[in-house]
């Protein structure tokens, strides 16, 4: 469920009236990790990725943002710098609300605050699970979880994703992910073709079970 799904129509109309609509091309960086806080964003179309970028160039994908999702709320709430880099995966449109406008919106529509609190709790729980996964699950298990975590329909399921995308998401090298994907394909768990991966059956989370 997205932010726009949880808000009443009056609050949504206020956001639309107070915010500006901005368009961004593919692979555009909207905010940089460490930037000063100045705006709250709601995604209208397209998709984006939230990234943590190390100084040596390595990246970890924190998540994907789709229409109805939002970002920038934490910096607007506490005035701290941006905690992640946000980059478009395809052309996108966003509603952009200044920090002052965001505070006014929260004052005028207190129900928004409770929606944000619930979302922050969900994000904290996901972050806790991610820390546990990185600490206690090997790369095989992390790749397996990535392939199955968004599964919401019967198998087989096809996804447009590259080995580099998976590597960023699971915190591993592309070469390691490619070896694992090759093994999963050889064992009949997946099929691969030009940026598309089809999940045929759920792989085990423990490489010892392969």
Wavefront OBJ file of the C-alpha trace (Angstrom):
o trace
v 0.000 0.000 0.000
v 1.384 3.423 -0.979
v 1.089 6.808 0.699
v -1.643 7.946 -1.705
v -3.644 4.788 -0.932
v -3.643 5.597 2.784
v -4.534 9.305 2.629
v -8.012 10.793 2.392
v -8.964 12.792 -0.684
v -8.798 16.145 1.147
v -5.158 15.552 2.136
v -4.229 14.430 -1.378
v -5.820 17.573 -2.843
v -3.813 19.713 -0.402
v -0.568 18.012 -1.464
v -1.406 18.575 -5.130
v -2.261 22.232 -4.493
v 0.882 22.979 -2.463
v 3.431 20.959 -4.458
v 5.113 21.501 -7.811
v 5.208 18.768 -10.462
v 8.656 17.993 -11.833
v 9.789 15.596 -14.550
v 13.102 13.721 -14.493
v 14.826 11.704 -17.244
v 16.122 8.148 -16.883
v 19.238 7.734 -14.691
v 18.858 11.204 -13.161
v 19.988 11.665 -9.567
v 17.255 13.608 -7.786
v 18.997 13.868 -4.413
v 22.494 12.896 -3.310
v 23.327 11.122 -0.092
v 24.581 13.808 2.296
v 22.699 16.684 0.621
v 21.017 19.299 2.778
v 17.308 18.713 3.305
v 14.926 20.922 1.346
v 11.977 18.941 -0.042
v 9.508 16.067 0.238
v 8.752 14.046 -2.907
v 5.784 11.909 -3.967
v 6.272 9.680 -7.019
v 3.571 10.122 -9.681
v 4.997 7.961 -12.480
v 8.047 5.882 -13.319
v 10.327 4.142 -10.832
v 13.378 5.121 -8.810
v 15.987 3.455 -6.617
v 17.227 4.441 -3.181
v 20.983 3.786 -2.987
v 23.758 3.905 -0.441
v 26.961 4.755 -2.318
v 30.356 4.084 -0.742
v 33.252 6.435 -1.457
v 34.956 3.663 -3.488
v 31.935 3.463 -5.819
v 30.258 0.362 -4.400
v 26.486 0.571 -4.036
v 23.721 -1.100 -2.078
v 20.123 -0.715 -3.258
v 17.837 -0.010 -0.310
v 14.649 -0.294 -2.332
v 12.624 0.665 -5.381
v 10.117 3.517 -5.392
v 7.005 3.325 -7.590
v 3.986 5.616 -8.126
v 2.422 6.513 -4.790
v 5.682 6.074 -2.852
v 7.547 9.029 -1.360
v 10.942 10.075 -0.031
v 12.570 12.966 1.813
v 10.291 12.782 4.841
v 13.039 11.948 7.365
v 15.194 14.913 6.390
v 12.157 17.195 6.442
v 11.253 15.971 9.917
v 14.634 16.307 11.611
v 16.538 18.683 9.323
v 19.417 16.226 8.861
v 21.140 15.558 5.545
v 19.839 13.026 3.038
v 20.442 9.450 4.145
v 20.464 7.962 0.619
v 20.870 8.811 -3.048
v 17.680 8.654 -5.138
v 18.122 7.868 -8.848
v 15.503 7.334 -11.541
v 15.358 3.962 -13.303
v 13.145 5.388 -16.063
v 11.573 8.787 -16.833
v 9.659 9.929 -13.752
v 7.319 12.615 -12.498
v 7.162 13.666 -8.854
v 5.221 16.077 -6.704
v 7.807 18.200 -4.873
v 6.904 19.989 -1.650
v 9.274 22.352 0.172
v 10.235 21.568 3.753
v 8.158 24.518 4.986
v 5.224 23.322 2.886
v 5.643 19.809 4.276
v 5.453 21.139 7.840
v 2.362 23.205 6.991
v 0.748 20.144 5.425
v 1.374 18.072 8.563
v -0.107 20.830 10.736
v -3.216 21.105 8.553
v -3.678 17.344 8.171
v -2.533 15.547 11.356
v -3.668 12.198 9.920
v -0.667 12.429 7.574
v 1.665 12.258 10.574
v 0.221 8.909 11.660
v 0.595 7.515 8.152
v 4.237 8.616 8.130
v 4.853 7.099 11.578
v 3.423 3.740 10.477
v 5.594 3.837 7.355
v 8.708 4.719 9.359
v 8.055 1.727 11.635
v 7.725 -0.532 8.578
v 10.976 0.865 7.161
v 12.736 0.277 10.483
v 11.538 -3.330 10.538
v 12.755 -3.861 6.958
v 16.114 -2.335 7.848
v 16.407 -4.666 10.851
v 15.651 -7.688 8.649
v 18.199 -6.449 6.107
v 20.906 -6.164 8.757
v 20.106 -9.679 9.953
v 20.204 -10.995 6.393
v 23.560 -9.389 5.614
v 25.009 -10.676 8.885
v 23.732 -14.257 8.859
v 22.767 -15.203 5.286
v 25.284 -16.101 2.572
v 25.096 -14.623 -0.929
v 23.150 -17.634 -2.236
v 20.478 -17.014 0.353
v 20.346 -13.281 -0.312
v 19.939 -13.851 -4.053
v 17.205 -16.424 -3.415
v 15.341 -14.003 -1.149
v 15.657 -11.230 -3.728
v 14.151 -13.453 -6.419
v 11.196 -14.455 -4.241
v 10.564 -11.447 -1.969
v 8.269 -9.588 -4.413
v 6.505 -12.712 -5.603
v 2.769 -12.021 -5.460
v 1.490 -14.340 -8.142
v 1.720 -17.959 -9.216
v 4.916 -19.253 -10.780
v 6.458 -18.783 -13.251
v 7.128 -15.061 -12.685
v 9.157 -12.947 -15.124
v 11.096 -9.868 -14.001
v 13.204 -7.327 -15.891
v 16.369 -7.190 -13.827
v 20.090 -7.471 -14.506
v 22.779 -9.279 -12.551
v 24.178 -5.861 -11.598
v 20.777 -4.828 -10.217
v 20.720 -7.966 -8.070
v 24.321 -7.412 -6.957
v 23.478 -3.900 -5.777
v 20.407 -5.180 -3.954
v 22.123 -8.030 -2.078
v 25.461 -6.362 -1.370
v 27.639 -8.652 -3.496
v 29.770 -8.464 -6.633
v 28.207 -8.897 -10.068
v 30.598 -11.777 -10.762
v 29.434 -13.671 -7.662
v 25.774 -13.075 -8.544
v 26.374 -14.253 -12.131
v 27.882 -17.522 -10.868
v 24.924 -18.099 -8.576
v 22.390 -17.293 -11.305
v 24.148 -19.664 -13.692
v 23.937 -22.412 -11.085
v 20.255 -21.696 -10.365
v 19.513 -21.823 -14.095
v 21.401 -25.118 -14.506
v 19.336 -26.603 -11.675
v 16.028 -25.480 -13.162
v 15.070 -22.748 -10.698
v 15.241 -19.882 -13.208
v 15.506 -19.065 -16.900
v 17.475 -16.057 -18.166
v 17.192 -14.077 -21.409
v 18.437 -10.536 -22.187
v 17.677 -8.719 -18.957
v 14.714 -10.922 -18.094
v 14.734 -13.547 -15.374
v 11.883 -16.023 -15.063
v 11.460 -17.696 -11.677
v 10.280 -21.265 -12.351
v 10.321 -22.579 -8.781
v 11.403 -21.176 -5.452
v 15.126 -21.728 -4.810
v 16.426 -22.768 -1.371
v 17.782 -20.033 0.887
v 20.715 -22.193 1.947
v 23.396 -22.961 -0.659
v 24.009 -26.267 1.105
v 20.586 -27.435 -0.089
v 21.398 -26.880 -3.762
l 1 2 3 4 5 6 7 8 9 10 11 12 13 14 15 16 17 18 19 20 21 22 23 24 25 26 27 28 29 30 31 32 33 34 35 36 37 38 39 40 41 42 43 44 45 46 47 48 49 50 51 52 53 54 55 56 57 58 59 60 61 62 63 64 65 66 67 68 69 70 71 72 73 74 75 76 77 78 79 80 81 82 83 84 85 86 87 88 89 90 91 92 93 94 95 96 97 98 99 100 101 102 103 104 105 106 107 108 109 110 111 112 113 114 115 116 117 118 119 120 121 122 123 124 125 126 127 128 129 130 131 132 133 134 135 136 137 138 139 140 141 142 143 144 145 146 147 148 149 150 151 152 153 154 155 156 157 158 159 160 161 162 163 164 165 166 167 168 169 170 171 172 173 174 175 176 177 178 179 180 181 182 183 184 185 186 187 188 189 190 191 192 193 194 195 196 197 198 199 200 201 202 203 204 205 206 207 208 209 210
